[in-house]
Amino acid sequence: MRDAEAPVIIGIAGFSGSGKSCLAEALVREAAAQGLRVAYLKHDGHADEAADDWEKPGSDTARAAQAGASVTMVASRRGFLLRSRQEGGFREWFAAMRAVADVDVVIAEGGKREAHAKIAVVRGEDEWRRLLAAGATAIAAVVSSDWAPEGFPVPVFRPHQARDLLAWWRDRWREGALVAPTISG
């Protein structure tokens, strides 16, 4: 599924409670079932504004971070959890994932205004219009449980169609066609 150099990126955007995480989980499950190596990136926009509370209070890594460590890692032979205090955005996060893991696909939840192609998860036309008004860009497909507009400029899938959505995305990625059309509200 990956191109010659980098994993396929499947962005997912929508408002809180729209079903983004459920769709991400379904896509991860489907891609893994197909034998693909999958990474999951979750942008926590609330953490951008909140106090630094990701680490377990009083843990060794939390204390090291408080002492000034810009990167901490908890590791065992089964894997590791890496945390960085370096600022950045999706470009840097994708690069970090590529540096630590050889994956075929990255499911990236959040980042509605980012340049990478993405799936909009909406609960209806009003939410779709709000998403566009909020600056969502590069939307290549829509997932909605209760909205199916006629003649829409991008395909609309249902939440249970993760297999079909993944197949559609893979085909478009191979064609180099995941430069999303411009969609006006």
C-alpha positions as CSV (number, residue, x, y, z in Angstrom):
1,M,0.0,0.0,0.0
2,R,2.9,2.4,0.7
3,D,4.5,4.4,-2.1
4,A,8.2,4.0,-2.8
5,E,9.3,6.2,0.1
6,A,6.6,6.9,2.6
7,P,3.5,5.3,4.1
8,V,0.0,6.1,2.9
9,I,-1.5,8.8,5.0
10,I,-5.3,8.6,5.7
11,G,-6.4,11.8,7.5
12,I,-9.7,11.9,9.4
13,A,-11.3,15.2,10.4
14,G,-14.5,16.2,12.1
15,F,-15.9,17.7,15.3
16,S,-15.9,16.0,18.7
17,G,-18.4,13.2,18.9
18,S,-18.8,12.8,15.2
19,G,-17.3,9.3,15.1
20,K,-13.7,10.0,14.1
21,S,-12.2,7.7,16.6
22,C,-14.6,4.9,15.7
23,L,-13.8,5.3,12.0
24,A,-10.1,5.3,12.8
25,E,-10.4,2.1,14.8
26,A,-12.3,0.4,12.0
27,L,-9.7,1.5,9.4
28,V,-6.9,0.3,11.7
29,R,-8.6,-3.0,12.2
30,E,-9.3,-3.5,8.5
31,A,-5.8,-2.5,7.4
32,A,-4.2,-4.8,10.0
33,A,-6.5,-7.6,8.9
34,Q,-5.1,-7.1,5.4
35,G,-1.6,-7.6,6.7
36,L,-0.6,-3.9,6.6
37,R,1.6,-2.4,9.2
38,V,-0.5,0.5,10.7
39,A,0.4,3.5,12.7
40,Y,-2.2,5.7,14.5
41,L,-1.7,9.4,15.1
42,K,-4.2,11.3,17.2
43,H,-3.9,15.1,17.3
44,D,-5.3,16.3,20.6
45,G,-6.2,19.9,20.0
46,H,-7.3,20.3,23.6
47,A,-3.8,19.5,24.8
48,D,-2.4,22.3,22.6
49,E,-4.1,24.7,25.1
50,A,-3.9,22.7,28.3
51,A,-1.3,22.1,31.0
52,D,1.3,19.3,30.3
53,D,-0.5,16.3,31.9
54,W,0.3,13.4,29.5
55,E,2.6,11.6,31.9
56,K,1.6,9.7,35.0
57,P,2.2,12.1,37.8
58,G,5.3,11.2,39.8
59,S,6.5,8.6,37.3
60,D,10.2,8.4,36.5
61,T,9.6,9.8,33.0
62,A,7.5,12.7,34.4
63,R,10.2,13.6,36.8
64,A,12.8,13.4,34.1
65,A,10.7,15.7,31.9
66,Q,10.2,18.1,34.8
67,A,14.0,18.1,35.2
68,G,14.4,19.2,31.6
69,A,14.4,16.1,29.4
70,S,12.9,17.0,26.0
71,V,12.3,13.3,25.1
72,T,11.3,10.5,27.4
73,M,10.7,6.8,26.6
74,V,9.3,3.9,28.6
75,A,10.5,0.7,27.0
76,S,10.5,-3.1,27.2
77,R,11.3,-5.9,24.8
78,R,7.7,-5.7,23.7
79,G,7.7,-2.1,22.6
80,F,8.1,1.5,23.8
81,L,6.2,4.7,24.4
82,L,8.1,7.7,23.2
83,R,7.2,11.2,24.2
84,S,8.7,14.4,22.9
85,R,8.4,18.0,24.1
86,Q,9.5,19.3,20.8
87,E,7.0,21.6,19.1
88,G,5.7,20.8,15.7
89,G,2.8,19.8,13.6
90,F,1.7,17.0,11.3
91,R,4.7,17.2,9.1
92,E,7.0,16.7,12.1
93,W,4.8,14.0,13.6
94,F,4.7,12.0,10.4
95,A,8.5,12.3,10.1
96,A,8.9,11.1,13.7
97,M,6.7,8.1,13.0
98,R,8.7,7.2,10.0
99,A,11.9,7.4,12.0
100,V,10.8,4.9,14.7
101,A,8.5,2.5,12.7
102,D,8.4,0.9,9.3
103,V,4.7,1.1,8.5
104,D,2.5,0.9,5.4
105,V,-0.2,3.3,6.5
106,V,-0.7,6.1,9.0
107,I,-4.2,6.8,10.2
108,A,-4.1,10.4,11.3
109,E,-7.0,11.7,13.3
110,G,-7.5,15.4,13.6
111,G,-6.0,18.4,11.8
112,K,-8.9,19.5,9.7
113,R,-6.9,22.5,8.4
114,E,-3.8,20.5,7.5
115,A,-2.8,20.0,3.8
116,H,-2.9,16.2,3.7
117,A,-5.9,14.5,2.1
118,K,-8.6,13.5,4.6
119,I,-11.9,11.9,5.3
120,A,-14.5,14.2,6.8
121,V,-16.7,12.5,9.4
122,V,-20.0,14.4,9.8
123,R,-23.5,13.8,11.3
124,G,-25.3,15.7,8.6
125,E,-25.3,18.7,6.2
126,D,-25.3,21.3,9.0
127,E,-22.2,19.8,10.5
128,W,-20.6,19.5,7.0
129,R,-21.1,23.2,6.5
130,R,-19.7,24.0,9.9
131,L,-16.6,21.9,9.2
132,L,-16.0,23.9,6.0
133,A,-16.6,27.2,7.8
134,A,-14.0,26.0,10.4
135,G,-11.4,25.9,7.6
136,A,-11.4,22.2,6.8
137,T,-9.3,21.5,3.7
138,A,-8.2,18.7,1.4
139,I,-11.4,16.6,1.9
140,A,-11.3,13.6,-0.4
141,A,-14.2,11.6,1.0
142,V,-17.0,11.9,3.6
143,V,-18.3,9.4,6.2
144,S,-21.8,10.0,7.6
145,S,-24.3,7.6,9.2
146,D,-27.3,9.7,8.2
147,W,-26.5,11.9,5.3
148,A,-26.1,11.0,1.6
149,P,-26.3,14.0,-0.6
150,E,-27.1,13.5,-4.3
151,G,-24.3,14.5,-6.8
152,F,-21.8,15.3,-4.1
153,P,-18.2,16.1,-5.4
154,V,-16.6,13.4,-3.3
155,P,-17.8,9.9,-2.3
156,V,-19.9,9.5,0.8
157,F,-19.4,6.3,2.8
158,R,-21.2,4.9,5.8
159,P,-19.3,4.1,9.1
160,H,-19.6,0.4,8.5
161,Q,-17.9,0.6,5.1
162,A,-14.3,0.7,6.4
163,R,-13.3,-2.1,4.0
164,D,-14.7,-0.2,1.0
165,L,-13.3,3.1,2.1
166,L,-9.8,1.6,2.6
167,A,-10.0,0.0,-0.9
168,W,-11.1,3.3,-2.4
169,W,-8.3,5.2,-0.6
170,R,-5.7,2.7,-1.7
171,D,-6.7,2.9,-5.3
172,R,-6.7,6.7,-5.3
173,W,-3.3,6.8,-3.5
174,R,-1.8,4.5,-6.2
175,E,-3.2,6.7,-8.9
176,G,-1.7,9.8,-7.2
177,A,-5.2,11.2,-7.1
178,L,-5.5,12.1,-3.5
179,V,-5.3,15.8,-4.1
180,A,-8.7,16.6,-2.8
181,P,-11.1,18.7,-5.0
182,T,-12.1,22.1,-3.8
183,I,-15.5,21.9,-2.2
184,S,-17.5,25.0,-1.5
185,G,-20.2,25.1,1.2
